[in-house]
Amino acid sequence: MAQHESKRARRRRDLIRMKAKARRLNVSGGVDRARHADHLAVCSCWMCGNPRRFFGETTIQEKRAFSADACERLS
Ligand SMILES: [Zn+2]
């Protein structure tokens, strides 16, 4: 595509493309069809949803915080 495209230009171009796709798929099913442009999955089943809810997983930040806390307690 464009050889000297700035990162901002790329983001704007991608957003337009993603909004067009969201409008085409109409995942939200409403008037505001581009609303889910950056997350097309409106489903929250066990495959798409938050892993904490279904498997009790902790986030990376939480794992990091717990391990830092454990290290602190050791020293
Ligand atoms: Zn799903």
N, CA, C, O and the ligand as a Tripos MOL2 file, in Angstrom:
@<TRIPOS>MOLECULE
protein
  301   299    76     0     0
PROTEIN
NO_CHARGES

@<TRIPOS>ATOM
      1 N           0.8540   -1.1990    0.0000 N.3       1 MET1
      2 CA          0.0000    0.0000    0.0000 C.3       1 MET1
      3 C           0.8810    1.2370    0.0000 C.2       1 MET1
      4 O           1.9290    1.2480   -0.6450 O.2       1 MET1
      5 N           0.4800    2.2590    0.7000 N.am      2 ALA2
      6 CA          1.2250    3.5200    0.7210 C.3       2 ALA2
      7 C           2.6030    3.3060    1.3430 C.2       2 ALA2
      8 O           2.7160    2.6750    2.3930 O.2       2 ALA2
      9 N           3.6400    3.8220    0.7080 N.am      3 GLN3
     10 CA          4.9980    3.5500    1.1810 C.3       3 GLN3
     11 C           5.3820    4.3970    2.3810 C.2       3 GLN3
     12 O           6.0460    3.9130    3.2980 O.2       3 GLN3
     13 N           4.9660    5.6720    2.3820 N.am      4 HIS4
     14 CA          5.3470    6.5410    3.4950 C.3       4 HIS4
     15 C           4.1130    6.9520    4.2820 C.2       4 HIS4
     16 O           3.8490    8.1340    4.5010 O.2       4 HIS4
     17 N           3.3890    5.9630    4.6880 N.am      5 GLU5
     18 CA          2.1730    6.2190    5.4520 C.3       5 GLU5
     19 C           2.5240    6.3220    6.9300 C.2       5 GLU5
     20 O           3.2200    5.4580    7.4630 O.2       5 GLU5
     21 N           2.0520    7.3660    7.5910 N.am      6 SER6
     22 CA          2.3310    7.5040    9.0170 C.3       6 SER6
     23 C           1.5120    6.4840    9.7990 C.2       6 SER6
     24 O           0.5310    5.9330    9.3000 O.2       6 SER6
     25 N           1.9400    6.2480   11.0380 N.am      7 LYS7
     26 CA          1.2170    5.2830   11.8660 C.3       7 LYS7
     27 C          -0.2100    5.7490   12.1180 C.2       7 LYS7
     28 O          -1.1440    4.9480   12.1680 O.2       7 LYS7
     29 N          -0.3560    7.0570   12.2740 N.am      8 ARG8
     30 CA         -1.6990    7.6120   12.4960 C.3       8 ARG8
     31 C          -2.5790    7.3900   11.2730 C.2       8 ARG8
     32 O          -3.7480    7.0250   11.3940 O.2       8 ARG8
     33 N          -2.0030    7.6160   10.0880 N.am      9 ALA9
     34 CA         -2.7620    7.4100    8.8530 C.3       9 ALA9
     35 C          -3.1890    5.9500    8.7280 C.2       9 ALA9
     36 O          -4.2970    5.6490    8.2840 O.2       9 ALA9
     37 N          -2.2860    5.0460    9.1290 N.am     10 ARG10
     38 CA         -2.5860    3.6220    9.0720 C.3      10 ARG10
     39 C          -3.7450    3.2850   10.0180 C.2      10 ARG10
     40 O          -4.6610    2.5500    9.6490 O.2      10 ARG10
     41 N          -3.6970    3.8250   11.2340 N.am     11 ARG11
     42 CA         -4.7720    3.5620   12.2040 C.3      11 ARG11
     43 C          -6.1130    4.0790   11.6960 C.2      11 ARG11
     44 O          -7.1460    3.4260   11.8480 O.2      11 ARG11
     45 N          -6.0780    5.2810   11.0820 N.am     12 ARG12
     46 CA         -7.3280    5.8600   10.5850 C.3      12 ARG12
     47 C          -7.8840    5.0310    9.4380 C.2      12 ARG12
     48 O          -9.0890    4.8010    9.3440 O.2      12 ARG12
     49 N          -6.9830    4.5880    8.5660 N.am     13 ARG13
     50 CA         -7.4060    3.7590    7.4350 C.3      13 ARG13
     51 C          -7.9880    2.4350    7.9430 C.2      13 ARG13
     52 O          -9.0240    1.9780    7.4610 O.2      13 ARG13
     53 N          -7.3070    1.8250    8.9230 N.am     14 ASP14
     54 CA         -7.7850    0.5590    9.4860 C.3      14 ASP14
     55 C          -9.1420    0.7310   10.1720 C.2      14 ASP14
     56 O         -10.0180   -0.1250   10.0540 O.2      14 ASP14
     57 N          -9.3060    1.8510   10.8930 N.am     15 LEU15
     58 CA        -10.5730    2.0780   11.5950 C.3      15 LEU15
     59 C         -11.7290    2.1840   10.6000 C.2      15 LEU15
     60 O         -12.8050    1.6310   10.8250 O.2      15 LEU15
     61 N         -11.4960    2.8970    9.5020 N.am     16 ILE16
     62 CA        -12.5310    3.0180    8.4610 C.3      16 ILE16
     63 C         -12.8820    1.6340    7.9110 C.2      16 ILE16
     64 O         -14.0540    1.3060    7.7250 O.2      16 ILE16
     65 N         -11.8420    0.8260    7.6520 N.am     17 ARG17
     66 CA        -12.0550   -0.5240    7.1290 C.3      17 ARG17
     67 C         -12.8240   -1.3810    8.1400 C.2      17 ARG17
     68 O         -13.7530   -2.0990    7.7690 O.2      17 ARG17
     69 N         -12.4300   -1.3030    9.4320 N.am     18 MET18
     70 CA        -13.0730   -2.1180   10.4600 C.3      18 MET18
     71 C         -14.5230   -1.6930   10.6810 C.2      18 MET18
     72 O         -15.3950   -2.5310   10.9100 O.2      18 MET18
     73 N         -14.7730   -0.3770   10.6080 N.am     19 LYS19
     74 CA        -16.1450    0.0970   10.7480 C.3      19 LYS19
     75 C         -17.0070   -0.3830    9.5880 C.2      19 LYS19
     76 O         -18.1660   -0.7570    9.7720 O.2      19 LYS19
     77 N         -16.4220   -0.3670    8.3840 N.am     20 ALA20
     78 CA        -17.1630   -0.8340    7.2150 C.3      20 ALA20
     79 C         -17.5320   -2.3020    7.3710 C.2      20 ALA20
     80 O         -18.6330   -2.7200    7.0130 O.2      20 ALA20
     81 N         -16.5890   -3.0860    7.9150 N.am     21 LYS21
     82 CA        -16.8620   -4.5070    8.1070 C.3      21 LYS21
     83 C         -17.9520   -4.7090    9.1600 C.2      21 LYS21
     84 O         -18.8420   -5.5420    8.9900 O.2      21 LYS21
     85 N         -17.8730   -3.9260   10.2680 N.am     22 ALA22
     86 CA        -18.8780   -4.0380   11.3170 C.3      22 ALA22
     87 C         -20.2630   -3.6870   10.7770 C.2      22 ALA22
     88 O         -21.2570   -4.3240   11.1260 O.2      22 ALA22
     89 N         -20.3130   -2.6540    9.9100 N.am     23 ARG23
     90 CA        -21.5980   -2.2670    9.3130 C.3      23 ARG23
     91 C         -22.1260   -3.3680    8.4060 C.2      23 ARG23
     92 O         -23.3230   -3.6560    8.3790 O.2      23 ARG23
     93 N         -21.1980   -3.9800    7.6580 N.am     24 ARG24
     94 CA        -21.5760   -5.0350    6.7240 C.3      24 ARG24
     95 C         -22.1130   -6.2550    7.4800 C.2      24 ARG24
     96 O         -23.1260   -6.8350    7.0890 O.2      24 ARG24
     97 N         -21.4320   -6.6390    8.5620 N.am     25 LEU25
     98 CA        -21.8410   -7.8250    9.3160 C.3      25 LEU25
     99 C         -23.0390   -7.5450   10.2250 C.2      25 LEU25
    100 O         -23.8280   -8.4390   10.5290 O.2      25 LEU25
    101 N         -23.1570   -6.2800   10.6530 N.am     26 ASN26
    102 CA        -24.2480   -5.8520   11.5310 C.3      26 ASN26
    103 C         -24.3680   -6.7490   12.7650 C.2      26 ASN26
    104 O         -25.4450   -7.2640   13.0660 O.2      26 ASN26
    105 N         -23.2390   -6.9310   13.4820 N.am     27 VAL27
    106 CA        -23.2330   -7.8100   14.6400 C.3      27 VAL27
    107 C         -24.0670   -7.2650   15.7870 C.2      27 VAL27
    108 O         -24.6510   -8.0300   16.5530 O.2      27 VAL27
    109 N         -24.1250   -5.9220   15.9090 N.am     28 SER28
    110 CA        -24.8970   -5.3440   17.0110 C.3      28 SER28
    111 C         -26.3850   -5.3870   16.7190 C.2      28 SER28
    112 O         -27.2020   -5.3290   17.6380 O.2      28 SER28
    113 N         -26.7470   -5.4900   15.4330 N.am     29 GLY29
    114 CA        -28.1410   -5.6210   15.0570 C.3      29 GLY29
    115 C         -28.9680   -4.3780   15.2720 C.2      29 GLY29
    116 O         -30.1930   -4.4320   15.1680 O.2      29 GLY29
    117 N         -28.3360   -3.2580   15.5700 N.am     30 GLY30
    118 CA        -29.0800   -2.0380   15.8590 C.3      30 GLY30
    119 C         -28.8120   -0.9330   14.8650 C.2      30 GLY30
    120 O         -28.3680   -1.1680   13.7410 O.2      30 GLY30
    121 N         -29.0940    0.2860   15.3090 N.am     31 VAL31
    122 CA        -28.8950    1.4500   14.4590 C.3      31 VAL31
    123 C         -27.4090    1.7780   14.3700 C.2      31 VAL31
    124 O         -26.8910    2.0940   13.2980 O.2      31 VAL31
    125 N         -26.7260    1.6980   15.5250 N.am     32 ASP32
    126 CA        -25.3070    2.0380   15.6030 C.3      32 ASP32
    127 C         -24.4740    0.8160   15.2060 C.2      32 ASP32
    128 O         -23.9480    0.1100   16.0670 O.2      32 ASP32
    129 N         -24.3610    0.5790   13.9290 N.am     33 ARG33
    130 CA        -23.7900   -0.6750   13.4560 C.3      33 ARG33
    131 C         -22.2700   -0.7260   13.5090 C.2      33 ARG33
    132 O         -21.6870   -1.8090   13.4660 O.2      33 ARG33
    133 N         -21.6110    0.4500   13.6020 N.am     34 ALA34
    134 CA        -20.1460    0.4610   13.6420 C.3      34 ALA34
    135 C         -19.6160    0.4030   15.0710 C.2      34 ALA34
    136 O         -18.4070    0.4800   15.2880 O.2      34 ALA34
    137 N         -20.5150    0.2680   16.0460 N.am     35 ARG35
    138 CA        -20.1400    0.3210   17.4530 C.3      35 ARG35
    139 C         -19.1470   -0.7840   17.8230 C.2      35 ARG35
    140 O         -18.2420   -0.5480   18.6240 O.2      35 ARG35
    141 N         -19.2950   -1.9620   17.2670 N.am     36 HIS36
    142 CA        -18.4370   -3.0800   17.6280 C.3      36 HIS36
    143 C         -17.2990   -3.2680   16.6370 C.2      36 HIS36
    144 O         -16.8650   -4.3910   16.3810 O.2      36 HIS36
    145 N         -16.8120   -2.1480   16.0740 N.am     37 ALA37
    146 CA        -15.7920   -2.2240   15.0330 C.3      37 ALA37
    147 C         -14.5120   -2.8870   15.5190 C.2      37 ALA37
    148 O         -13.8920   -3.6330   14.7610 O.2      37 ALA37
    149 N         -14.0960   -2.6400   16.7620 N.am     38 ASP38
    150 CA        -12.8350   -3.2400   17.2210 C.3      38 ASP38
    151 C         -13.0380   -4.4780   18.0840 C.2      38 ASP38
    152 O         -12.0720   -4.9980   18.6430 O.2      38 ASP38
    153 N         -14.2480   -4.9530   18.2040 N.am     39 HIS39
    154 CA        -14.4790   -6.2350   18.8690 C.3      39 HIS39
    155 C         -15.7710   -6.8230   18.2900 C.2      39 HIS39
    156 O         -16.8590   -6.6080   18.8230 O.2      39 HIS39
    157 N         -15.6310   -7.5520   17.2160 N.am     40 LEU40
    158 CA        -16.8040   -8.0300   16.4860 C.3      40 LEU40
    159 C         -17.5600   -9.1230   17.2440 C.2      40 LEU40
    160 O         -18.7300   -9.3800   16.9620 O.2      40 LEU40
    161 N         -16.8980   -9.7580   18.1970 N.am     41 ALA41
    162 CA        -17.5640  -10.8190   18.9320 C.3      41 ALA41
    163 C         -18.4900  -10.2220   19.9760 C.2      41 ALA41
    164 O         -18.0170   -9.6950   20.9830 O.2      41 ALA41
    165 N         -19.7790  -10.2880   19.7640 N.am     42 VAL42
    166 CA        -20.7230   -9.8130   20.7720 C.3      42 VAL42
    167 C         -21.1980  -10.9850   21.6190 C.2      42 VAL42
    168 O         -21.9430  -10.8190   22.5840 O.2      42 VAL42
    169 N         -20.7510  -12.1660   21.2360 N.am     43 CYS43
    170 CA        -21.0770  -13.3840   21.9610 C.3      43 CYS43
    171 C         -20.2230  -13.4480   23.2350 C.2      43 CYS43
    172 O         -19.1050  -12.9330   23.2440 O.2      43 CYS43
    173 N         -20.7200  -14.0580   24.2900 N.am     44 SER44
    174 CA        -19.8900  -14.2650   25.4740 C.3      44 SER44
    175 C         -20.0390  -15.6930   25.9720 C.2      44 SER44
    176 O         -20.2040  -15.9290   27.1690 O.2      44 SER44
    177 N         -19.9810  -16.6320   25.0570 N.am     45 CYS45
    178 CA        -20.0080  -18.0460   25.4310 C.3      45 CYS45
    179 C         -18.6490  -18.4100   26.0330 C.2      45 CYS45
    180 O         -17.7910  -17.5330   26.1360 O.2      45 CYS45
    181 N         -18.4190  -19.6330   26.4250 N.am     46 TRP46
    182 CA        -17.1700  -20.0100   27.0950 C.3      46 TRP46
    183 C         -15.9550  -19.8700   26.1940 C.2      46 TRP46
    184 O         -14.8350  -19.7440   26.6890 O.2      46 TRP46
    185 N         -16.1610  -19.8890   24.8380 N.am     47 MET47
    186 CA        -15.0130  -19.7510   23.9450 C.3      47 MET47
    187 C         -14.6490  -18.2890   23.7180 C.2      47 MET47
    188 O         -13.4700  -17.9600   23.5840 O.2      47 MET47
    189 N         -15.6530  -17.4020   23.6720 N.am     48 CYS48
    190 CA        -15.4150  -15.9890   23.3750 C.3      48 CYS48
    191 C         -15.2870  -15.1420   24.6280 C.2      48 CYS48
    192 O         -14.6330  -14.1000   24.6100 O.2      48 CYS48
    193 N         -15.9010  -15.5770   25.7080 N.am     49 GLY49
    194 CA        -16.0410  -14.7280   26.8880 C.3      49 GLY49
    195 C         -14.7870  -14.6220   27.7380 C.2      49 GLY49
    196 O         -13.7200  -15.1210   27.3810 O.2      49 GLY49
    197 N         -14.9470  -13.9650   28.8580 N.am     50 ASN50
    198 CA        -13.8580  -13.7380   29.7960 C.3      50 ASN50
    199 C         -13.4380  -15.0590   30.4450 C.2      50 ASN50
    200 O         -14.2670  -15.7100   31.0800 O.2      50 ASN50
    201 N         -12.1520  -15.4810   30.3000 N.am     51 PRO51
    202 CA        -11.7130  -16.7550   30.8600 C.3      51 PRO51
    203 C         -11.8330  -16.8270   32.3820 C.2      51 PRO51
    204 O         -11.9430  -17.9150   32.9460 O.2      51 PRO51
    205 N         -11.8120  -15.6710   33.0460 N.am     52 ARG52
    206 CA        -11.9740  -15.6690   34.5040 C.3      52 ARG52
    207 C         -13.3430  -16.2240   34.9030 C.2      52 ARG52
    208 O         -13.4910  -16.9510   35.8860 O.2      52 ARG52
    209 N         -14.3280  -15.8500   34.0990 N.am     53 ARG53
    210 CA        -15.6950  -16.2300   34.4130 C.3      53 ARG53
    211 C         -15.9330  -17.7300   34.2600 C.2      53 ARG53
    212 O         -16.6910  -18.3320   35.0210 O.2      53 ARG53
    213 N         -15.2760  -18.3190   33.2680 N.am     54 PHE54
    214 CA        -15.5460  -19.7250   32.9620 C.3      54 PHE54
    215 C         -14.5120  -20.6690   33.5440 C.2      54 PHE54
    216 O         -14.8420  -21.8000   33.8990 O.2      54 PHE54
    217 N         -13.2600  -20.2270   33.6490 N.am     55 PHE55
    218 CA        -12.2000  -21.1240   34.1170 C.3      55 PHE55
    219 C         -11.5100  -20.6060   35.3700 C.2      55 PHE55
    220 O         -10.5970  -21.2540   35.8810 O.2      55 PHE55
    221 N         -11.9290  -19.4560   35.8690 N.am     56 GLY56
    222 CA        -11.3050  -18.8920   37.0610 C.3      56 GLY56
    223 C          -9.8830  -18.4360   36.8430 C.2      56 GLY56
    224 O          -9.1010  -18.3640   37.7910 O.2      56 GLY56
    225 N          -9.5290  -18.1210   35.5840 N.am     57 GLU57
    226 CA         -8.1600  -17.6910   35.2890 C.3      57 GLU57
    227 C          -7.8880  -16.2980   35.8400 C.2      57 GLU57
    228 O          -8.7870  -15.4640   35.9430 O.2      57 GLU57
    229 N          -6.6250  -16.0670   36.1910 N.am     58 THR58
    230 CA         -6.2170  -14.7250   36.5900 C.3      58 THR58
    231 C          -5.5960  -14.0250   35.3860 C.2      58 THR58
    232 O          -5.1040  -14.6760   34.4650 O.2      58 THR58
    233 N          -5.6230  -12.6970   35.4010 N.am     59 THR59
    234 CA         -5.0430  -11.9380   34.2950 C.3      59 THR59
    235 C          -3.5180  -11.9200   34.4430 C.2      59 THR59
    236 O          -2.9820  -12.2610   35.4970 O.2      59 THR59
    237 N          -2.8310  -11.5160   33.3690 N.am     60 ILE60
    238 CA         -1.3670  -11.4520   33.3950 C.3      60 ILE60
    239 C          -0.9000  -10.4630   34.4660 C.2      60 ILE60
    240 O           0.0830  -10.7060   35.1670 O.2      60 ILE60
    241 N          -1.6230   -9.3450   34.5790 N.am     61 GLN61
    242 CA         -1.2570   -8.3510   35.5940 C.3      61 GLN61
    243 C          -1.3690   -8.9320   36.9970 C.2      61 GLN61
    244 O          -0.5220   -8.6820   37.8550 O.2      61 GLN61
    245 N          -2.4260   -9.7120   37.2190 N.am     62 GLU62
    246 CA         -2.6070  -10.3190   38.5320 C.3      62 GLU62
    247 C          -1.5080  -11.3320   38.8220 C.2      62 GLU62
    248 O          -0.9630  -11.3660   39.9260 O.2      62 GLU62
    249 N          -1.1790  -12.1680   37.8160 N.am     63 LYS63
    250 CA         -0.1030  -13.1460   38.0030 C.3      63 LYS63
    251 C           1.1910  -12.4370   38.3560 C.2      63 LYS63
    252 O           1.9220  -12.8550   39.2540 O.2      63 LYS63
    253 N           1.4680  -11.3420   37.6230 N.am     64 ARG64
    254 CA          2.6810  -10.5630   37.8510 C.3      64 ARG64
    255 C           2.6840   -9.9870   39.2720 C.2      64 ARG64
    256 O           3.6940  -10.0360   39.9740 O.2      64 ARG64
    257 N           1.5450   -9.4460   39.6750 N.am     65 ALA65
    258 CA          1.4560   -8.8360   41.0050 C.3      65 ALA65
    259 C           1.6260   -9.8940   42.0930 C.2      65 ALA65
    260 O           2.3040   -9.6510   43.0920 O.2      65 ALA65
    261 N           1.0140  -11.0700   41.9070 N.am     66 PHE66
    262 CA          1.1250  -12.1320   42.9080 C.3      66 PHE66
    263 C           2.5590  -12.6070   43.0270 C.2      66 PHE66
    264 O           3.0460  -12.8290   44.1360 O.2      66 PHE66
    265 N           3.2570  -12.7700   41.8830 N.am     67 SER67
    266 CA          4.6310  -13.2630   41.9480 C.3      67 SER67
    267 C           5.5470  -12.2100   42.5660 C.2      67 SER67
    268 O           6.4640  -12.5510   43.3120 O.2      67 SER67
    269 N           5.3060  -10.9330   42.2630 N.am     68 ALA68
    270 CA          6.1040   -9.8700   42.8700 C.3      68 ALA68
    271 C           5.8790   -9.8340   44.3580 C.2      68 ALA68
    272 O           6.8110   -9.6150   45.1320 O.2      68 ALA68
    273 N           4.6310  -10.0490   44.7650 N.am     69 ASP69
    274 CA          4.2840  -10.0680   46.1850 C.3      69 ASP69
    275 C           4.9760  -11.2300   46.8930 C.2      69 ASP69
    276 O           5.4920  -11.0700   47.9990 O.2      69 ASP69
    277 N           4.9830  -12.4030   46.2490 N.am     70 ALA70
    278 CA          5.6270  -13.5800   46.8190 C.3      70 ALA70
    279 C           7.1240  -13.3620   46.9630 C.2      70 ALA70
    280 O           7.7140  -13.7510   47.9710 O.2      70 ALA70
    281 N           7.7460  -12.7420   45.9620 N.am     71 CYS71
    282 CA          9.1840  -12.4520   46.0240 C.3      71 CYS71
    283 C           9.4970  -11.4980   47.1630 C.2      71 CYS71
    284 O          10.5040  -11.6380   47.8560 O.2      71 CYS71
    285 N           8.6110  -10.5260   47.3420 N.am     72 GLU72
    286 CA          8.8180   -9.5420   48.3970 C.3      72 GLU72
    287 C           8.7680  -10.1990   49.7840 C.2      72 GLU72
    288 O           9.5370   -9.8560   50.6820 O.2      72 GLU72
    289 N           7.8440  -11.1490   49.9270 N.am     73 ARG73
    290 CA          7.6920  -11.8250   51.2110 C.3      73 ARG73
    291 C           8.9000  -12.6960   51.5300 C.2      73 ARG73
    292 O           9.2440  -12.8780   52.6980 O.2      73 ARG73
    293 N           9.5520  -13.2410   50.4890 N.am     74 LEU74
    294 CA         10.7170  -14.1110   50.6830 C.3      74 LEU74
    295 C          11.9330  -13.3060   51.1690 C.2      74 LEU74
    296 O          12.7070  -13.7760   52.0020 O.2      74 LEU74
    297 N          12.0820  -12.1080   50.6420 N.am     75 SER75
    298 CA         13.2780  -11.3090   50.9910 C.3      75 SER75
    299 C          13.1260  -10.5420   52.2930 C.2      75 SER75
    300 O          14.0450   -9.8350   52.7050 O.2      75 SER75
    301 ZN        -19.0920  -17.2750   21.4610 Zn       76 ZN76
@<TRIPOS>BOND
     1     1     2 1
     2     2     3 1
     3     3     4 2
     4     3     5 am
     5     5     6 1
     6     6     7 1
     7     7     8 2
     8     7     9 am
     9     9    10 1
    10    10    11 1
    11    11    12 2
    12    11    13 am
    13    13    14 1
    14    14    15 1
    15    15    16 2
    16    15    17 am
    17    17    18 1
    18    18    19 1
    19    19    20 2
    20    19    21 am
    21    21    22 1
    22    22    23 1
    23    23    24 2
    24    23    25 am
    25    25    26 1
    26    26    27 1
    27    27    28 2
    28    27    29 am
    29    29    30 1
    30    30    31 1
    31    31    32 2
    32    31    33 am
    33    33    34 1
    34    34    35 1
    35    35    36 2
    36    35    37 am
    37    37    38 1
    38    38    39 1
    39    39    40 2
    40    39    41 am
    41    41    42 1
    42    42    43 1
    43    43    44 2
    44    43    45 am
    45    45    46 1
    46    46    47 1
    47    47    48 2
    48    47    49 am
    49    49    50 1
    50    50    51 1
    51    51    52 2
    52    51    53 am
    53    53    54 1
    54    54    55 1
    55    55    56 2
    56    55    57 am
    57    57    58 1
    58    58    59 1
    59    59    60 2
    60    59    61 am
    61    61    62 1
    62    62    63 1
    63    63    64 2
    64    63    65 am
    65    65    66 1
    66    66    67 1
    67    67    68 2
    68    67    69 am
    69    69    70 1
    70    70    71 1
    71    71    72 2
    72    71    73 am
    73    73    74 1
    74    74    75 1
    75    75    76 2
    76    75    77 am
    77    77    78 1
    78    78    79 1
    79    79    80 2
    80    79    81 am
    81    81    82 1
    82    82    83 1
    83    83    84 2
    84    83    85 am
    85    85    86 1
    86    86    87 1
    87    87    88 2
    88    87    89 am
    89    89    90 1
    90    90    91 1
    91    91    92 2
    92    91    93 am
    93    93    94 1
    94    94    95 1
    95    95    96 2
    96    95    97 am
    97    97    98 1
    98    98    99 1
    99    99   100 2
   100    99   101 am
   101   101   102 1
   102   102   103 1
   103   103   104 2
   104   103   105 am
   105   105   106 1
   106   106   107 1
   107   107   108 2
   108   107   109 am
   109   109   110 1
   110   110   111 1
   111   111   112 2
   112   111   113 am
   113   113   114 1
   114   114   115 1
   115   115   116 2
   116   115   117 am
   117   117   118 1
   118   118   119 1
   119   119   120 2
   120   119   121 am
   121   121   122 1
   122   122   123 1
   123   123   124 2
   124   123   125 am
   125   125   126 1
   126   126   127 1
   127   127   128 2
   128   127   129 am
   129   129   130 1
   130   130   131 1
   131   131   132 2
   132   131   133 am
   133   133   134 1
   134   134   135 1
   135   135   136 2
   136   135   137 am
   137   137   138 1
   138   138   139 1
   139   139   140 2
   140   139   141 am
   141   141   142 1
   142   142   143 1
   143   143   144 2
   144   143   145 am
   145   145   146 1
   146   146   147 1
   147   147   148 2
   148   147   149 am
   149   149   150 1
   150   150   151 1
   151   151   152 2
   152   151   153 am
   153   153   154 1
   154   154   155 1
   155   155   156 2
   156   155   157 am
   157   157   158 1
   158   158   159 1
   159   159   160 2
   160   159   161 am
   161   161   162 1
   162   162   163 1
   163   163   164 2
   164   163   165 am
   165   165   166 1
   166   166   167 1
   167   167   168 2
   168   167   169 am
   169   169   170 1
   170   170   171 1
   171   171   172 2
   172   171   173 am
   173   173   174 1
   174   174   175 1
   175   175   176 2
   176   175   177 am
   177   177   178 1
   178   178   179 1
   179   179   180 2
   180   179   181 am
   181   181   182 1
   182   182   183 1
   183   183   184 2
   184   183   185 am
   185   185   186 1
   186   186   187 1
   187   187   188 2
   188   187   189 am
   189   189   190 1
   190   190   191 1
   191   191   192 2
   192   191   193 am
   193   193   194 1
   194   194   195 1
   195   195   196 2
   196   195   197 am
   197   197   198 1
   198   198   199 1
   199   199   200 2
   200   199   201 am
   201   201   202 1
   202   202   203 1
   203   203   204 2
   204   203   205 am
   205   205   206 1
   206   206   207 1
   207   207   208 2
   208   207   209 am
   209   209   210 1
   210   210   211 1
   211   211   212 2
   212   211   213 am
   213   213   214 1
   214   214   215 1
   215   215   216 2
   216   215   217 am
   217   217   218 1
   218   218   219 1
   219   219   220 2
   220   219   221 am
   221   221   222 1
   222   222   223 1
   223   223   224 2
   224   223   225 am
   225   225   226 1
   226   226   227 1
   227   227   228 2
   228   227   229 am
   229   229   230 1
   230   230   231 1
   231   231   232 2
   232   231   233 am
   233   233   234 1
   234   234   235 1
   235   235   236 2
   236   235   237 am
   237   237   238 1
   238   238   239 1
   239   239   240 2
   240   239   241 am
   241   241   242 1
   242   242   243 1
   243   243   244 2
   244   243   245 am
   245   245   246 1
   246   246   247 1
   247   247   248 2
   248   247   249 am
   249   249   250 1
   250   250   251 1
   251   251   252 2
   252   251   253 am
   253   253   254 1
   254   254   255 1
   255   255   256 2
   256   255   257 am
   257   257   258 1
   258   258   259 1
   259   259   260 2
   260   259   261 am
   261   261   262 1
   262   262   263 1
   263   263   264 2
   264   263   265 am
   265   265   266 1
   266   266   267 1
   267   267   268 2
   268   267   269 am
   269   269   270 1
   270   270   271 1
   271   271   272 2
   272   271   273 am
   273   273   274 1
   274   274   275 1
   275   275   276 2
   276   275   277 am
   277   277   278 1
   278   278   279 1
   279   279   280 2
   280   279   281 am
   281   281   282 1
   282   282   283 1
   283   283   284 2
   284   283   285 am
   285   285   286 1
   286   286   287 1
   287   287   288 2
   288   287   289 am
   289   289   290 1
   290   290   291 1
   291   291   292 2
   292   291   293 am
   293   293   294 1
   294   294   295 1
   295   295   296 2
   296   295   297 am
   297   297   298 1
   298   298   299 1
   299   299   300 2
@<TRIPOS>SUBSTRUCTURE
     1 MET1         2 RESIDUE 1 A MET
     2 ALA2         6 RESIDUE 1 A ALA
     3 GLN3        10 RESIDUE 1 A GLN
     4 HIS4        14 RESIDUE 1 A HIS
     5 GLU5        18 RESIDUE 1 A GLU
     6 SER6        22 RESIDUE 1 A SER
     7 LYS7        26 RESIDUE 1 A LYS
     8 ARG8        30 RESIDUE 1 A ARG
     9 ALA9        34 RESIDUE 1 A ALA
    10 ARG10       38 RESIDUE 1 A ARG
    11 ARG11       42 RESIDUE 1 A ARG
    12 ARG12       46 RESIDUE 1 A ARG
    13 ARG13       50 RESIDUE 1 A ARG
    14 ASP14       54 RESIDUE 1 A ASP
    15 LEU15       58 RESIDUE 1 A LEU
    16 ILE16       62 RESIDUE 1 A ILE
    17 ARG17       66 RESIDUE 1 A ARG
    18 MET18       70 RESIDUE 1 A MET
    19 LYS19       74 RESIDUE 1 A LYS
    20 ALA20       78 RESIDUE 1 A ALA
    21 LYS21       82 RESIDUE 1 A LYS
    22 ALA22       86 RESIDUE 1 A ALA
    23 ARG23       90 RESIDUE 1 A ARG
    24 ARG24       94 RESIDUE 1 A ARG
    25 LEU25       98 RESIDUE 1 A LEU
    26 ASN26      102 RESIDUE 1 A ASN
    27 VAL27      106 RESIDUE 1 A VAL
    28 SER28      110 RESIDUE 1 A SER
    29 GLY29      114 RESIDUE 1 A GLY
    30 GLY30      118 RESIDUE 1 A GLY
    31 VAL31      122 RESIDUE 1 A VAL
    32 ASP32      126 RESIDUE 1 A ASP
    33 ARG33      130 RESIDUE 1 A ARG
    34 ALA34      134 RESIDUE 1 A ALA
    35 ARG35      138 RESIDUE 1 A ARG
    36 HIS36      142 RESIDUE 1 A HIS
    37 ALA37      146 RESIDUE 1 A ALA
    38 ASP38      150 RESIDUE 1 A ASP
    39 HIS39      154 RESIDUE 1 A HIS
    40 LEU40      158 RESIDUE 1 A LEU
    41 ALA41      162 RESIDUE 1 A ALA
    42 VAL42      166 RESIDUE 1 A VAL
    43 CYS43      170 RESIDUE 1 A CYS
    44 SER44      174 RESIDUE 1 A SER
    45 CYS45      178 RESIDUE 1 A CYS
    46 TRP46      182 RESIDUE 1 A TRP
    47 MET47      186 RESIDUE 1 A MET
    48 CYS48      190 RESIDUE 1 A CYS
    49 GLY49      194 RESIDUE 1 A GLY
    50 ASN50      198 RESIDUE 1 A ASN
    51 PRO51      202 RESIDUE 1 A PRO
    52 ARG52      206 RESIDUE 1 A ARG
    53 ARG53      210 RESIDUE 1 A ARG
    54 PHE54      214 RESIDUE 1 A PHE
    55 PHE55      218 RESIDUE 1 A PHE
    56 GLY56      222 RESIDUE 1 A GLY
    57 GLU57      226 RESIDUE 1 A GLU
    58 THR58      230 RESIDUE 1 A THR
    59 THR59      234 RESIDUE 1 A THR
    60 ILE60      238 RESIDUE 1 A ILE
    61 GLN61      242 RESIDUE 1 A GLN
    62 GLU62      246 RESIDUE 1 A GLU
    63 LYS63      250 RESIDUE 1 A LYS
    64 ARG64      254 RESIDUE 1 A ARG
    65 ALA65      258 RESIDUE 1 A ALA
    66 PHE66      262 RESIDUE 1 A PHE
    67 SER67      266 RESIDUE 1 A SER
    68 ALA68      270 RESIDUE 1 A ALA
    69 ASP69      274 RESIDUE 1 A ASP
    70 ALA70      278 RESIDUE 1 A ALA
    71 CYS71      282 RESIDUE 1 A CYS
    72 GLU72      286 RESIDUE 1 A GLU
    73 ARG73      290 RESIDUE 1 A ARG
    74 LEU74      294 RESIDUE 1 A LEU
    75 SER75      298 RESIDUE 1 A SER
    76 ZN76       301 GROUP 0 **** ****
